[in-house]
Amino acid sequence: MGESPEALVNLLVRERVLAVKKKDVMDVTPLSDSELALALKGGDEGAFEELVRRHQGRVYAVAYRLTGNREDALDIAQESFVKAYRKIHAWQPHGGFLAWLLRLTTNQAIDTLRRRKRQRHDRLADDRHGEEGDRYVVVSTAVDSAREVWAHEIGERVRAALTVLSKTQRTVFVLRHYEGLQLSEIADEIGCTVGSVKVHLFRALKKLQKQLGDLHEVQSER
């Protein structure tokens, strides 16, 4: 493949414009995701461009819901497509391409959240020894209303809680609660039975309930 994935994806989500190369290529728009992924495996860059065009919005939306930050979501979306390009030979036709792509996106977002958590921890540790700590507290609490503070807290806690889920549990949770897919659709996407999807979703919700149970108690007191 001649052109790098970075060149194909660069500024794609930011500008909402595909950098399609000006040459005669087969029209791939009627093809399914699986057919496009197989074509990409065979070296068809036009198939990759169509997959990016088709799914850039959903990938960005999932990344944003997981991180709550526009710039992080843009970076995650771009990196997710680059990884999909580079790891396409690891994708198997028995599983849906979109679920595989969103799994890459979710994992990339989780890595970003973990890195952000480490940076925040390091910053707080440094701030304890100087005046910067007081300024950080002021910035952190300078929100328009108590409701916004509470919503922000819930979002941060949910995003942190997702890190305790297994990769499959996260994928099922994202597809169900962020993408709104039916259980049968999720089963088709990840290549398993509806029963298995129910098990993964149940376990994911139990783990999240354990991680976020105190938020429910606080909410009940409000």
Secondary structure in CASP SS format (residue, H / E / C, confidence):
PFRMAT SS
TARGET T0000
AUTHOR 0000-0000-0000
METHOD secondary structure of the structure
MODEL  1
M C 1.00
G C 1.00
E C 1.00
S C 1.00
P H 1.00
E H 1.00
A H 1.00
L H 1.00
V H 1.00
N C 1.00
L C 1.00
L H 1.00
V H 1.00
R H 1.00
E H 1.00
R C 1.00
V C 1.00
L C 1.00
A C 1.00
V C 1.00
K C 1.00
K C 1.00
K C 1.00
D C 1.00
V C 1.00
M C 1.00
D C 1.00
V C 1.00
T C 1.00
P C 1.00
L C 1.00
S C 1.00
D H 1.00
S H 1.00
E H 1.00
L H 1.00
A H 1.00
L H 1.00
A H 1.00
L H 1.00
K H 1.00
G C 1.00
G C 1.00
D C 1.00
E H 1.00
G H 1.00
A H 1.00
F H 1.00
E H 1.00
E H 1.00
L H 1.00
V H 1.00
R H 1.00
R H 1.00
H H 1.00
Q H 1.00
G H 1.00
R H 1.00
V H 1.00
Y H 1.00
A H 1.00
V H 1.00
A H 1.00
Y H 1.00
R H 1.00
L H 1.00
T H 1.00
G C 1.00
N C 1.00
R H 1.00
E H 1.00
D H 1.00
A H 1.00
L H 1.00
D H 1.00
I H 1.00
A H 1.00
Q H 1.00
E H 1.00
S H 1.00
F H 1.00
V H 1.00
K H 1.00
A H 1.00
Y H 1.00
R H 1.00
K C 1.00
I H 1.00
H H 1.00
A H 1.00
W C 1.00
Q C 1.00
P C 1.00
H C 1.00
G C 1.00
G C 1.00
F H 1.00
L H 1.00
A H 1.00
W H 1.00
L H 1.00
L H 1.00
R H 1.00
L H 1.00
T H 1.00
T H 1.00
N H 1.00
Q H 1.00
A H 1.00
I H 1.00
D H 1.00
T H 1.00
L H 1.00
R H 1.00
R H 1.00
R H 1.00
K H 1.00
R H 1.00
Q H 1.00
R H 1.00
H H 1.00
D H 1.00
R H 1.00
L H 1.00
A H 1.00
D H 1.00
D H 1.00
R C 1.00
H C 1.00
G C 1.00
E C 1.00
E H 1.00
G H 1.00
D H 1.00
R H 1.00
Y H 1.00
V H 1.00
V H 1.00
V H 1.00
S H 1.00
T H 1.00
A C 1.00
V C 1.00
D C 1.00
S C 1.00
A H 1.00
R H 1.00
E H 1.00
V H 1.00
W H 1.00
A H 1.00
H H 1.00
E H 1.00
I H 1.00
G H 1.00
E H 1.00
R H 1.00
V H 1.00
R H 1.00
A H 1.00
A H 1.00
L H 1.00
T H 1.00
V H 1.00
L C 1.00
S C 1.00
K H 1.00
T H 1.00
Q H 1.00
R H 1.00
T H 1.00
V H 1.00
F H 1.00
V H 1.00
L H 1.00
R H 1.00
H H 1.00
Y H 1.00
E C 1.00
G C 1.00
L C 1.00
Q C 1.00
L H 1.00
S H 1.00
E H 1.00
I H 1.00
A H 1.00
D H 1.00
E H 1.00
I H 1.00
G C 1.00
C C 1.00
T C 1.00
V H 1.00
G H 1.00
S H 1.00
V H 1.00
K H 1.00
V H 1.00
H H 1.00
L H 1.00
F H 1.00
R H 1.00
A H 1.00
L H 1.00
K H 1.00
K H 1.00
L H 1.00
Q H 1.00
K H 1.00
Q H 1.00
L H 1.00
G H 1.00
D H 1.00
L H 1.00
H H 1.00
E H 1.00
V H 1.00
Q H 1.00
S H 1.00
E H 1.00
R C 1.00
END
